[in-house]
Amino acid sequence: MRSPILRWTKLAAAAMVVVAAVAACSSSGSSTGAASGGTTAASGGTGNTVNPTWPTEITFGEVGESDATTLLQSLAPLVKLVQDKMDVKLNVTTGTSYAAMIEAQEAGKAQLVAYGPFSYWIALNHGLKIQNVGLDITAPNTDGGYYSYAVVDPQRTSDINSIKDVAGKKVCFSDPASTSGYLYPSYGLLQVGISPSTGVTPVFAGSDSTTAIDVAQGSCQVGFTNNFSLPTIYTANHISKSAIKIIWTSPEIPGNPVAASDSLPQSFRTALENLLVNEANSTYMAAHGYCSSVSSCSTITGQYGYANPSLANYSTIGQICKLTKSPSCNLS
């Protein structure tokens, strides 16, 4: 029986294509090895030198930003850390939508997935057996909470100064299953009486970075991004700060989780959580030669590290789903 996720109107094709791409990696030993590693770990004898019941390789899936190469480079220190500390090769695959990543994890093609809060909530409600093992953070001693922004290019659209002015405009959202790129923006628009589907001309750009880039390049009049993604477009994509003006900020969003499949041994998931929370941070990695300095590590990875998953409360996602009645909230 086909998964209900594949019936999401704007995501069906993307999910099918990306999951096929993940599967195609098996011909070179990437995803097939990772999937079988998660399976054979339960029976032992995998060849892992740290724990013989652990896999020797797994696949980490993440929705690609505007530059997939940059994304892969940003994960390089984490890939090496996991190899060194857990004797696990971390293969990385990118998808064009959160639906694709949910499908990949459900099918066993990705054992680790970096979700947004909304897509994580969708995955759990879809029945995926997954465990939150860490929250992205940009500074130590924080909980990973962040904000959605509505941005415009003030030189192109001087008449848009608040979210109330967005009615009738061409608007770039990122993904129907994105928290900062669609769910919270939908809530913000509805709060001022604007339908996110009929009160604007919606475009799904793919990522929270792309939405802001499209605004700066004139493809959209308004874009919804977030305070984590926005700074990267100035450096990685060479967008001038004068081309971006923030006209709306959302309520705080709970942190972005990394979710591990329950097909992985519990001891492995516990060890991975400890590694992410305690060692996969800029201070530790700089001190142990994974990058040249704390600031360099943060620049490369685009974050400081990971926080304890217990700090996030995703009940607000369900509450906003009830208020917005977003189609992506309904998996039936």
Number of C-alpha atoms within 10 A of each C-alpha: 3 6 12 12 21 18 14 19 11 14 20 16 13 17 25 15 14 21 24 14 16 23 19 14 16 15 10 9 12 22 28 22 22 25 24 17 23 28 18 18 22 17 12 14 14 20 14 17 13 13 17 15 22 29 29 25 27 26 27 26 28 25 23 20 18 20 12 15 11 14 20 17 13 18 16 16 21 20 18 16 21 18 15 12 13 21 19 22 21 24 20 21 26 22 23 22 25 31 29 28 30 26 21 28 26 19 14 22 30 30 27 27 27 22 26 25 25 29 26 27 18 23 24 14 13 17 9 17 15 22 20 22 24 28 30 28 24 21 16 15 10 16 21 26 17 20 19 28 25 28 30 31 25 19 12 14 13 9 11 20 16 14 20 16 14 24 19 13 15 18 27 32 30 26 27 24 26 25 28 29 29 25 25 26 26 24 22 23 19 16 14 13 12 20 17 23 11 10 16 18 16 19 17 18 24 23 26 30 26 25 32 35 27 19 26 27 14 15 17 23 23 32 34 31 30 24 14 17 18 23 15 15 18 15 11 11 14 10 18 11 13 10 19 22 20 19 18 18 20 16 13 14 23 23 26 27 26 26 26 26 21 15 18 24 20 15 12 18 21 12 15 19 25 17 19 22 19 14 18 21 27 29 18 17 21 18 12 13 11 18 19 13 17 17 14 14 24 21 15 18 21 19 20 22 27 32 30 22 22 11 15 20 12 15 10 14 22 14 11 17 19 11 13 21 14 18 13 23 21 14 15 11
